Each structure stands twice: as structure tokens, then as C-alpha cells.
Amino acid sequence: MFGIIRPCRNRMGAELRSAWLSHLCGMCLSLRDEHGHLSRLVTNYDGLMISAAVEAQSSVSRRTAGPCALRGMKSADVAIGDGARLAASVSLVLASLKIQDHVDDGDGLAGRLGWAGRVVAQRWASKGLGTASDLGFDASVMVDAVRRQPEVEAGAGLGSSVLVVTEPTETATAFAVGQTAIIAGRPGNVEPLREVGRLFGRVAHLIDAVEDLEEDRASGAWNPLLATGTSVEEAHRLCLDAVAGIRLALGDVEFTDARLVHKLLVHELEESIIRVFGKRKRHQYPPGKPRWSDPGSGLWSYPRLNWQRQPRGCFEGCGAFLYMCGTCQFCCRDPFPGPWSDKRRDGCDPGPDCGPNCDCDCNCCPCD
């Protein structure tokens, strides 16, 4: 799985954890049912926010799904309906654009197998756009926004605002999140939710830039912070301002049950920012002088924690993911390597409360 919002069960509580998992599984099964098993690879933590936002503005819709290996061969109630379909459509369209970008740049597995990457990208784009059309959603707006990214990056230079670079991402996520109001039959929520989506896109782009900063500096790859001369401290400030804006915009949205959406887009997004800018201050270490940490031992000796990333291919990454699930590495190992990207990731840091940012009166936290 991938995404910047990676909730910890110790912070969410049983009820919200169950609701979150139902949306994750619902999106995965919607991808399988409409687009085939291969498309389930695009299931991601951030995409389920679309499904959760639709349900938060309407009503709960569930069905019982059969056993799944990723749930320990247990059945579960999963989200169904237009919310899950919209989440699947958005994830497919954005994944197809990302694969096409890798093919064009010659990066990763998609770049090495360009013909296969193009076929998969075209197939996913076609299917994602088809589902969006069935839902009355013109996903071409998202496609056009993301395709402007190379042009925007080419025009950015030292002294340019980094927000100019994040604008295409902001536009795409704003349109997707705003569409949840239309699906839920709440047209009055469109504008505040577009603001939520816009600011979420900004945070996602900046976090990705900071996480890749050292590697991009060493390899000479393009990075929005390096290209515009934006400091990590300024990126941190922009992220905090964006979360404050999300909190305010959510206050203008009419919800049926806002607890999960608030938890994900306020508390867990704040935790993502802390994970990158607070706990993991990798950018303070000079290039070429990495910080040492235990590469892993015992059951955690695989996959090894490498300072220089050694990305795994599709099938090897799937194997690593399943092994890491079975040995509790995602929740107990800290830090741990990404199963596909081999990026350093922080594990959960559970404590007796919800974390340092659980200070609002939303009544959505199990410790309240």
C-alpha cells in the first residue's frame, strides 16, 4: 500500500479502524470487480478518503465480503456503492498517469518495460475514465491538470514559488474531493470540499518532495524544493498552514458523520507531517553522510534496511509486502523499508493517548 495518510490502530480506536478498513477493502474489491485483479495494485490509503468522504455526507452502505489473505483469511463488512467506485476510478486514472510518466522518463520497472507500461497505463486510463463517466464525473479535468505538471516544472526556477509547482496536483485533488459532494447529493458542500482537496494535494506534493530530497540531490533529479530554492522549513510551514485550512474548510461542510473524515484529514495528516518534518529530520544530515540504523535482524532481517534505496520489482515487492504483514513490520518495526520502493518509513509510535495533535473538540478520538 502507499499514501501519505497511514493511520495507526492505537490512535484510531476500534470503531474508526473498522470503518477505515471497510473503505480500504471496498475500494480494492471495486477495482477487482470492475477492472480485474491487476488493477488492485493501485489500492492506496489516500484514495479511500474519497469513499469515506462520500459516506460521511450520505449513509453507510456495506456488504459482507469473503475471506482475504490480507485480513488473515477473515470475512469483513466492506463499503459498496458509488463512493467506492469513485475512489477506484480516481486511483486508476492517477496511477495510469504516474505509470505513463515513468515510461516517458525511463524510471523503474515501467521505464525498463516501456511497451508493457504503456499498455497498462492506457488500459487503466480507459477503464478509470469509463467508470467516472458512469458516475457523471468528467475525470478529464484531473488528467489535463496532471499533464500540465512537466510544463509547470520546466518553467519553475530559483525564486519561483513552490506553490506554482504544486498547483496541478492541487487542481486534480480539489476536483476529485469536490466530486464526492455531487455523488452524495450535497451540492452545497462542493466548494469547501474542493478547498479541502486543494490543500491536501499541496501537503501530499510537499511531503513527497521532502522525502525524496536527499536522493534527488545526490542523483541530480528534479525536486521542487531544490528547483525553486525553497527550504525544508518553509515547506513545513506551508504544510501546517494547509492543515489549518483543511480544518476550517471541513467546518463549512455538512456531514452526516464526520468522525472518520476528520480523523484522517486533520489528525492523521498532522501525524504524517510530524513523521516527515518532526521525527525524521533526514534533511539535516549532509549528503553522503547517512545516519546509521539497525538494518534488521531475526524475522526482520528481510527486507534489509538500506540507506541507498534498492527498489524491488512488482512480484518481489508483493512477496516482501506479504512477508512484512505476516511479521508485523508495518506496525512494530521502526523504521522499516517500503516493500516496493525501499524507502525508509517510520513505524507506528503508539502511546497512551491519540498523539500530540489531538486537541480539538471533535469527539472523534477514543481517548476523549
C-alpha positions as CSV (number, residue, x, y, z in Angstrom):
1,M,0.0,0.0,0.0
2,F,1.1,3.6,-0.5
3,G,-0.1,7.0,0.5
4,I,0.8,9.8,3.0
5,I,-2.0,9.0,5.4
6,R,-1.1,5.8,7.2
7,P,-3.3,5.5,10.3
8,C,-2.2,3.6,13.4
9,R,-4.8,1.4,15.1
10,N,-3.6,2.7,18.5
11,R,-4.7,6.2,17.6
12,M,-8.0,5.4,15.7
13,G,-9.8,3.1,18.1
14,A,-11.8,0.0,17.2
15,E,-14.8,1.7,15.5
16,L,-13.0,4.1,13.3
17,R,-10.4,1.5,12.5
18,S,-13.1,-0.9,11.3
19,A,-14.7,1.9,9.2
20,W,-11.4,2.8,7.7
21,L,-10.7,-0.9,6.8
22,S,-14.1,-1.2,5.2
23,H,-13.4,1.6,2.8
24,L,-9.9,0.2,2.0
25,C,-11.3,-3.2,1.3
26,G,-14.3,-1.8,-0.6
27,M,-12.1,0.2,-2.9
28,C,-9.9,-2.9,-3.5
29,L,-12.9,-5.1,-4.3
30,S,-14.4,-2.4,-6.5
31,L,-11.2,-2.3,-8.5
32,R,-11.3,-6.1,-8.8
33,D,-14.9,-6.4,-9.8
34,E,-14.9,-3.7,-12.5
35,H,-11.3,-3.7,-13.7
36,G,-9.7,-7.0,-13.0
37,H,-7.2,-8.3,-10.4
38,L,-4.2,-6.4,-11.7
39,S,-5.9,-3.1,-11.0
40,R,-6.0,-3.9,-7.3
41,L,-2.3,-2.8,-7.2
42,V,-3.4,0.8,-7.2
43,T,-5.3,0.4,-3.9
44,N,-3.9,3.1,-1.7
45,Y,-4.5,4.7,1.7
46,D,-5.2,8.2,0.4
47,G,-7.7,7.1,-2.3
48,L,-10.0,5.6,0.3
49,M,-10.5,9.1,1.6
50,I,-12.8,9.6,-1.4
51,S,-15.0,6.7,-0.4
52,A,-15.0,7.9,3.2
53,A,-16.0,11.4,2.2
54,V,-19.0,10.2,0.2
55,E,-20.2,8.1,3.1
56,A,-19.7,10.9,5.6
57,Q,-22.1,13.0,3.6
58,S,-24.8,10.3,3.0
59,S,-25.3,7.0,4.7
60,V,-23.5,3.8,5.5
61,S,-23.6,1.1,2.8
62,R,-21.9,-2.2,3.4
63,R,-21.8,-5.8,2.3
64,T,-20.1,-8.8,3.8
65,A,-17.0,-9.9,1.8
66,G,-15.4,-13.3,1.9
67,P,-12.1,-14.3,3.4
68,C,-9.0,-12.4,2.2
69,A,-5.3,-13.3,2.8
70,L,-4.5,-9.7,3.8
71,R,-7.2,-9.9,6.5
72,G,-5.9,-13.1,7.9
73,M,-8.5,-15.1,5.9
74,K,-11.3,-13.4,7.7
75,S,-14.5,-12.0,6.2
76,A,-15.4,-8.4,6.7
77,D,-18.1,-5.8,6.1
78,V,-16.8,-3.6,3.2
79,A,-18.0,-0.3,1.7
80,I,-20.0,-0.5,-1.5
81,G,-21.7,1.9,-3.9
82,D,-20.7,5.0,-5.8
83,G,-18.2,6.1,-3.1
84,A,-16.1,3.0,-3.5
85,R,-16.4,3.2,-7.3
86,L,-15.4,6.9,-7.4
87,A,-12.3,6.1,-5.2
88,A,-11.4,3.2,-7.6
89,S,-11.8,5.5,-10.7
90,V,-9.7,8.3,-9.3
91,S,-7.0,5.9,-8.2
92,L,-6.9,4.2,-11.6
93,V,-6.7,7.4,-13.5
94,L,-3.9,8.9,-11.3
95,A,-2.0,5.6,-11.4
96,S,-2.2,5.5,-15.2
97,L,-0.7,9.0,-15.4
98,K,2.0,8.1,-13.0
99,I,3.0,5.0,-15.0
100,Q,3.0,6.9,-18.2
101,D,5.3,9.5,-16.5
102,H,7.7,6.7,-15.5
103,V,7.6,5.3,-19.1
104,D,8.4,8.8,-20.5
105,D,11.3,9.3,-18.0
106,G,12.6,5.7,-18.3
107,D,12.3,5.2,-14.5
108,G,11.7,2.0,-12.6
109,L,10.1,-1.2,-14.0
110,A,7.7,0.8,-16.2
111,G,10.6,2.6,-17.8
112,R,12.5,-0.6,-18.5
113,L,9.5,-2.3,-19.9
114,G,8.1,0.7,-21.8
115,W,5.7,-1.2,-24.0
116,A,4.1,-3.0,-21.1
117,G,3.9,0.2,-19.1
118,R,2.1,2.0,-21.9
119,V,-0.4,-0.9,-22.3
120,V,-1.2,-0.9,-18.6
121,A,-1.4,2.9,-18.5
122,Q,-3.7,3.1,-21.5
123,R,-5.9,0.3,-20.1
124,W,-6.2,1.7,-16.7
125,A,-6.9,5.2,-18.0
126,S,-9.6,3.9,-20.3
127,K,-11.3,1.9,-17.5
128,G,-11.0,4.7,-14.9
129,L,-12.4,7.3,-17.3
130,G,-15.2,4.9,-18.2
131,T,-16.2,4.4,-14.5
132,A,-16.0,8.1,-13.9
133,S,-18.3,8.8,-16.9
134,D,-20.8,6.3,-15.5
135,L,-20.8,8.3,-12.3
136,G,-21.3,11.6,-14.1
137,F,-17.7,12.6,-13.3
138,D,-15.6,14.2,-16.0
139,A,-12.2,12.9,-15.0
140,S,-10.5,14.6,-18.0
141,V,-10.2,17.7,-15.8
142,M,-7.9,15.7,-13.5
143,V,-6.0,14.3,-16.5
144,D,-5.4,17.7,-18.0
145,A,-4.2,19.1,-14.7
146,V,-1.7,16.4,-14.1
147,R,-0.4,16.5,-17.7
148,R,0.5,20.2,-17.2
149,Q,3.0,19.2,-14.5
150,P,6.0,18.8,-16.8
151,E,5.3,22.2,-18.4
152,V,5.0,23.9,-14.9
153,E,8.2,22.3,-13.7
154,A,10.1,23.4,-16.8
155,G,9.0,27.0,-16.1
156,A,10.0,27.0,-12.4
157,G,13.3,28.2,-11.3
158,L,15.2,29.7,-8.3
159,G,13.0,32.3,-6.8
160,S,9.8,30.8,-8.1
161,S,7.1,30.0,-5.5
162,V,6.9,26.3,-4.8
163,L,3.1,26.7,-4.9
164,V,3.3,27.2,-8.6
165,V,4.8,23.7,-8.9
166,T,2.1,22.1,-6.6
167,E,-0.8,23.8,-8.5
168,P,-1.5,20.9,-10.9
169,T,-1.7,18.4,-8.1
170,E,-3.9,20.8,-6.1
171,T,-6.3,21.2,-9.0
172,A,-6.6,17.4,-9.6
173,T,-7.2,16.6,-5.9
174,A,-9.6,19.5,-5.5
175,F,-11.7,18.3,-8.3
176,A,-11.8,14.7,-7.1
177,V,-12.7,15.6,-3.5
178,G,-15.3,18.1,-4.6
179,Q,-17.0,15.4,-6.7
180,T,-17.8,13.5,-3.5
181,A,-20.4,16.1,-2.7
182,I,-22.1,15.6,-6.1
183,I,-22.1,11.8,-5.6
184,A,-23.6,12.2,-2.1
185,G,-26.3,14.7,-3.3
186,R,-24.9,17.6,-1.3
187,P,-24.1,20.3,-3.9
188,G,-23.6,22.9,-1.1
189,N,-20.5,21.0,0.0
190,V,-18.7,21.2,-3.3
191,E,-16.7,24.4,-2.7
192,P,-15.5,23.7,0.8
193,L,-14.5,20.2,-0.2
194,R,-12.7,21.4,-3.2
195,E,-10.7,23.6,-0.8
196,V,-10.0,20.6,1.3
197,G,-8.8,18.6,-1.7
198,R,-6.7,21.5,-2.9
199,L,-4.9,21.8,0.4
200,F,-4.5,18.1,0.7
201,G,-2.8,17.9,-2.7
202,R,-0.4,20.6,-1.6
203,V,0.6,18.7,1.5
204,A,1.0,15.4,-0.4
205,H,3.2,17.1,-3.0
206,L,5.4,18.8,-0.4
207,I,5.8,15.7,1.7
208,D,6.8,13.7,-1.3
209,A,9.4,16.4,-2.2
210,V,10.9,16.4,1.3
211,E,11.0,12.6,1.5
212,D,12.9,12.5,-1.9
213,L,15.1,15.5,-1.2
214,E,18.3,13.7,-0.2
215,E,18.1,11.1,-3.0
216,D,17.2,13.7,-5.6
217,R,20.1,15.9,-4.5
218,A,22.5,13.1,-4.8
219,S,21.3,11.9,-8.1
220,G,20.7,15.3,-9.7
221,A,17.0,14.5,-10.2
222,W,14.5,17.4,-10.3
223,N,12.9,18.3,-7.0
224,P,10.6,21.2,-6.4
225,L,12.4,22.4,-3.3
226,L,15.8,22.3,-5.0
227,A,14.5,23.8,-8.2
228,T,12.8,26.8,-6.5
229,G,15.2,27.2,-3.6
230,T,12.5,26.5,-1.1
231,S,13.8,25.5,2.3
232,V,12.5,22.5,4.3
233,E,11.4,24.9,7.0
234,E,9.3,26.8,4.5
235,A,7.8,23.6,3.2
236,H,7.0,22.6,6.8
237,R,5.2,26.0,7.3
238,L,3.2,25.6,4.2
239,C,2.1,22.1,5.2
240,L,1.0,23.3,8.7
241,D,-0.9,26.2,7.1
242,A,-2.6,23.8,4.7
243,V,-3.8,21.5,7.6
244,A,-5.2,24.6,9.4
245,G,-7.0,25.5,6.2
246,I,-8.4,21.9,5.9
247,R,-9.7,22.1,9.5
248,L,-11.5,25.4,8.7
249,A,-12.9,24.2,5.4
250,L,-14.3,21.0,7.0
251,G,-16.2,23.2,9.4
252,D,-18.2,24.5,6.5
253,V,-19.1,21.0,5.2
254,E,-22.5,19.5,6.1
255,F,-21.8,15.9,7.2
256,T,-23.9,13.0,8.4
257,D,-21.0,11.6,10.3
258,A,-17.7,13.5,10.1
259,R,-15.6,11.4,12.6
260,L,-13.6,9.3,10.1
261,V,-13.0,12.1,7.6
262,H,-12.0,14.5,10.4
263,K,-9.7,11.9,11.9
264,L,-8.0,11.2,8.5
265,L,-7.7,14.8,7.2
266,V,-6.8,16.5,10.4
267,H,-5.3,14.2,13.0
268,E,-3.6,11.7,10.7
269,L,-2.5,14.3,8.2
270,E,-0.8,16.1,11.1
271,E,0.8,12.9,12.1
272,S,2.1,12.5,8.5
273,I,3.7,15.9,8.7
274,I,5.3,15.1,12.1
275,R,6.6,11.9,10.7
276,V,8.4,13.7,7.9
277,F,9.4,17.1,9.4
278,G,9.5,16.3,13.1
279,K,10.6,12.8,14.0
280,R,12.6,12.1,10.8
281,K,14.9,15.1,10.2
282,R,16.9,13.4,7.5
283,H,17.4,16.7,5.7
284,Q,19.7,17.8,8.5
285,Y,22.2,15.2,7.6
286,P,24.7,16.2,4.9
287,P,24.6,14.3,1.6
288,G,27.0,11.3,1.7
289,K,26.9,11.0,5.5
290,P,23.9,8.9,6.2
291,R,22.5,8.3,9.7
292,W,23.1,4.7,10.9
293,S,20.2,2.5,12.0
294,D,19.7,-1.2,12.5
295,P,19.3,-2.9,9.1
296,G,17.2,-5.6,10.6
297,S,17.7,-8.9,12.4
298,G,15.9,-12.1,13.2
299,L,12.5,-12.2,11.4
300,W,13.1,-8.6,10.4
301,S,16.4,-9.3,8.6
302,Y,14.3,-9.3,5.4
303,P,13.9,-6.9,3.8
304,R,17.1,-5.3,4.8
305,L,17.0,-1.6,5.6
306,N,19.3,0.1,3.1
307,W,20.5,3.7,3.1
308,Q,20.7,3.7,-0.6
309,R,17.4,2.6,-2.0
310,Q,17.2,-0.7,-3.9
311,P,13.7,-0.8,-5.3
312,R,12.0,-4.2,-5.8
313,G,10.0,-5.2,-8.8
314,C,6.3,-5.9,-8.9
315,F,6.4,-9.5,-7.8
316,E,9.3,-9.3,-5.4
317,G,7.6,-6.3,-3.8
318,C,4.4,-8.3,-3.4
319,G,6.3,-11.0,-1.7
320,A,8.0,-8.5,0.6
321,F,4.7,-6.9,1.4
322,L,3.1,-10.2,2.4
323,Y,6.1,-11.2,4.5
324,M,6.2,-7.8,6.2
325,C,2.5,-8.1,7.0
326,G,3.0,-11.6,8.5
327,T,5.9,-10.5,10.7
328,C,4.2,-7.3,11.9
329,Q,6.8,-5.0,10.4
330,F,4.5,-2.2,9.3
331,C,3.2,-1.6,12.9
332,C,6.1,-2.8,15.1
333,R,9.4,-2.2,13.1
334,D,10.7,1.3,13.2
335,P,12.0,2.3,10.7
336,F,11.1,-0.2,8.0
337,P,11.8,-0.3,4.3
338,G,8.9,0.2,1.7
339,P,8.2,-3.2,0.1
340,W,8.4,-1.9,-3.4
341,S,10.2,1.5,-3.2
342,D,12.7,0.5,-0.4
343,K,12.2,4.0,1.1
344,R,12.7,4.4,4.8
345,R,9.4,4.5,6.6
346,D,8.6,5.2,10.2
347,G,6.6,2.7,12.1
348,C,3.8,3.4,14.5
349,D,4.7,5.2,17.6
350,P,1.8,4.2,19.9
351,G,1.3,5.9,23.3
352,P,-1.4,6.2,26.0
353,D,-3.2,8.9,24.0
354,C,-4.0,9.9,20.5
355,G,-0.8,11.7,19.8
356,P,0.4,15.3,20.2
357,N,-2.2,16.9,17.9
358,C,-5.4,15.5,19.4
359,D,-6.6,18.8,20.8
360,C,-9.8,19.7,19.1
361,D,-13.4,19.3,20.2
362,C,-14.4,16.9,17.5
363,N,-15.1,13.9,19.9
364,C,-13.6,11.6,17.3
365,C,-10.8,10.2,19.3
366,P,-11.0,7.1,21.5
367,C,-9.3,8.9,24.4
368,D,-11.8,11.7,24.6
